[in-house]
């Protein structure tokens, strides 16, 4: 059975950027995703609030736990009510 990998915890953290907030996701103390700008929008801007960064990070973690691509769509950001 190969379910032992599922028990490892994915840890999310937010961090301050020059223009707002970003997030990182680590696995076994190693950063696997570091997102300082809002994905899928044409502007290169950070999340306006720490809460927005965290909500997006939580979505990405839930996708990873389901073995899905961690890619975030614009529609998902809208559903999370992320300020774009």
Secondary structure as UniProt FT lines:
FT   HELIX           4..7
FT   STRAND          10..16
FT   STRAND          21..27
FT   TURN            28..29
FT   STRAND          30..35
FT   TURN            39..40
FT   HELIX           50..65
FT   TURN            66..67
FT   HELIX           74..79
FT   TURN            80..81
//
